[in-house]
């Protein structure tokens, strides 16, 4: 995934990338985190939410955010990591990981707990019990520190709703890389959850996702890259980065039938409401 797409036309109104993995971009052969930030700023992406997926990645996210004023961190054990940690080290190791995440979550530059959640695509049935336990633990951590919860949900919509409803949601919940249909979007909106859309919204076969985007109100929409993954068209298959956000913003503006400047202003305001002050 080392092929680097050309930069799009800059946005006139700045936005934030609400979910990316700058460390993974670098390890996939892309630019350094500092270079990624420079490229993002050049196209109007002025803030970045760096997301950890395990203890080491969460530590890195927190340390990088402490050094970079335009970066905030999220920390968590990813739902696909929890079963692996439990398998390799048992309950003691996964509990130690949760404890480290809880400590990192208290840092001021850490603005959310995530990405956590459920994933029935990569995790087989035998790993789902510990995945659910990990999700519940992260909800507890988020509520304990009074910070938003960033949810990874893949092929598990009903279970995500069930678990968060059962535990009680933190004040802010973000469905990262929203992947449901309009009905699931309506269920999220009823709960006041934010729906964050990635470059997938530009894919030809993603009409159900565009239908979902259309029903989310202005005040609950976010945009993200999930870089280095989910590169928007016309660069699908190449390395993603925060500098490609304008492609997704313009596609979202078309779906929502509003100008890109108006959408950009809404997206930045929503990002600040969740993670801010930025």
C-alpha positions, 0 to 999 in steps of 0.5 A: 500500500505504499503508492501515494495518491496526488493531493486533491484541491484544498478545502476552503473551510478547514475540517478535522480527520476524526479517526486515523492511524498515522503510525500505521501510515508510516509502517505501510511505506507512507510518509512519516507522521510529521509529513502526513500532518504537513500534507493534511494542513496543505489541503485544509485538514487542520486537526487529526485524531490519532487512534491507538489499537493496542497498548503500544499504539495507544502509548504512541498516540498519547505521546505524539499528541502531547508533542503535536498541538494539532493532534489529539489521541484516542486509546483502546484495545481494538476489538480484534486485539482483545481475543488475541491478547486473551488467547496468548496471555489469558485473563491476567494479560488482557486485564493488565492491558485494560488497566494501562488503557484506563491510565492513559485515558486520564491524560489531557491529550487523550480525548476519547476511549476507542476504538473499541466495539465488536467485530464479527468479520475477523473474530470467530465465534469463540473469541466474541465473549472476551471481545464483548467483555473488553467492549464493556470494560472500555465503556466503563473506562470512558464513563469513568474519565468522562470522555467520548467512546469511539466504537468499531462496529463491523457486522455487529450492529445489533450487538453494539446497540445491545451492549451500549444500551445495557451498559449505559452510554457515555455522554458522547458516542462515535460510530467510527467508519459508519458501515450500517444502512439507513435503519441503523443510522436512524437507531444511532440518531435516536440515541444521539450518537455521532456517525463518522463517514470514511472514504467508503462513501465514495465507492460505487457499491456503497449506496446503502451507506450514502442512504445512511448519510442522508438521514443523519442530521447535520449536528451528528455527522463526522468525517474520517480517513481511517488511514492508511485504510479505506482510501476514497475514489479515485485512489481506492487501493492506494495508501490513504492519508488525512490529506485525502479528506477533501475527496470524502467531504465533497462526496458527502456534500453531494449526498447531503445536497449542501455546499462543501463549505457549509458541510466543512463548517458543520464537520469541524464544529461537530469534531470540536463538540466531541473531542474539543476544544481543538 
